[in-house]
Amino acid sequence: MAQPALSTSIDFALPPILHNEQGRMRTVGVEIEFVGPSAEKTVQALQEALGGRLIEEDPHAFALRSRPSGT
């Protein structure tokens, strides 16, 4: 059986406040806690799949940054 095509357009509800106190567009951060591969191995896999710049904040905390356009 054929799989349905994935939508390339997803509509999300906007938050009630779009700009911070400096007038800049608010950003989003995600924190995940889990048991399994190390944080470093996980963020390396995400970087490989999504691209971006890997930043080690401490031995157990990493950030994956992308350009403002999300690419």
LINPEMO-V848995 format. One line per field, one symbol per residue. ss: DSSP state (a for helix, b for strand, c for the rest). phi: phi as a letter, one per 40 degrees, with the letter a starting at -180 (. if undefined). psi: psi as a letter, one per 20 degrees, with the letter a starting at -180 (. if undefined). Layout:
ss = ???
phi = ???
psi = ???
This chain:
ss = ccccccccccccccccccbcccccbcccccccccccccaaaaaaaaaaaaccbbbbbbccbbbbbcccccc
phi = .cccccccbbcbccccbcbcccgcccbbbbbbbabiccdccccccccccbghbcbccadbbbbbbbcdcgb
psi = pqqqqppipppqpqqhohqahjjqpqrpqpppprpcqrgghghggggghiarpppohrijpqqoqrqhij.
